[in-house]
Amino acid sequence: MECWYLVVCKPKQEERAKINLQNQGIESFYPKLTTERLVKSRRTVKHTALFPNYLFVCLESKNGNFSAVKNTRGIGSFVSYGANYQLVSEQIINQLKNERSHTIESKIPKTGDVISVNNESFNNIQAIYKEPDGDLRSILLINLLNQKIEISVDNKDIAK
């Protein structure tokens, strides 16, 4: 009977371990998390492990090749309680696989979004997001005396 086991990987080597296990014909899986961030004034999408340093491995409970998994590049060891390796239910694995991409919604406004500014100079003023201005600031358009004026504001002062 095939069971899913929890394995600890070496730091940031989940993908390496998964590829090496696949080369040996062993099924493995780790869910990924997608996040969006501002890096050097550009939006970047980053894919990371949902559970860093952990990997799920499917093996036969009686005749599984546990030593091959332990000696695979990128694998640290099995998670165990006493002498027993940690089992993970099939239901949890299926649920994680069905949630194909775990995405965290970006807190970065997009061009044209209406936002409010909350700082000492502009308290509760509606503005339109134009573009990032470095890593910590953004350029906004505010309506001042019936003219659209560009201002640069700290990102911490912006609320959607």
PyMOL commands that set and color helices and strands:
alter all, ss='L'
color gray80, all
select helices_A, chain A and resi 14-23+66-70+90-98+155-157
alter helices_A, ss='H'
color red, helices_A
select strands_A, chain A and resi 2-9+27-29+32-39+42-49+54-60+75-78+80-81+84-85+87-88+102-103+114-118+123-133+137-144+147-154+158-159
alter strands_A, ss='S'
color yellow, strands_A
deselect
rebuild
show_as cartoon
